[in-house]
Amino acid sequence: MKKILLLIVLCLGLLSLSFAAEVKIGVVKMDRIIQESNELAEISRIYKLDMQNWKNQLNELDAQIKQMEQEFEIAKLTKTEAAKREAQAKIDEKKAEAGRLLEEYFGEGGKSEQRYMELLSPINTKINNIIKKIATDEGYTIIFDDSMGTVLYSAPSIDITDLVLLELNKDTVKPTPDNKTNTTGTQTPKPEDTFKPDEFIPKK
């Protein structure tokens, strides 16, 4: 509701300006940009591969821990107390290693979050620059993101999404889908591995 009110106020302000100068409004469907950008598809593919690599490392540690626990249960009846304490200490150390790795990869500010921003930053800048160039070349006063739920209606004639995609996808090809799937279980969380329209809001 606040977004809609803000949009109404902004539109009223633009209407008042139109008496003094011509106002040209455009819209971009950022959800379409995300779905149809070749570079974003490649970025998503790379990010998912990184995520899978980290998950595989944690899965491997998890398998090692389970194996160590099974061996401990089998052998503990014949072990001395000192040997049992040593074996349990090794299991606890391996669990601590897995916990540290989990936090390093998927904790707040961890590698997954850093990698996400590292991959998004250049394409975000590129999209913003393309929108600014089209706005300047075509004389747009303001451009809205039509995928954010703030634009209630827009005429097709002011939609510049195709222009943005044409510029964004030139000299690029869509990556081939990776059909490999992981069949191993994982106890790791499921971090965000798709891109959201609000991450590509043009910056002033």
Buried (B, 14 or more C-beta within 10 A) or exposed (E): EEEEEEBEEEBEEBEEEEEEEEBBBBBBBBBBBBEBBBBBBBBBBEBEEBBBEBBBBBBEBBEBBEEBBEEBEEEEEEBEEEEBEEBBEEBEEBBEEBEEBBEEBBBEEBBBBEBBEEBBEEBBEBBBEBBBEBBEEEEBBBBBBBBBEBBEEBEEEBBBBEBBBEBBBEEEEEBEEEEEEEEEEBEBEEBEEEBEBEBBBBEE
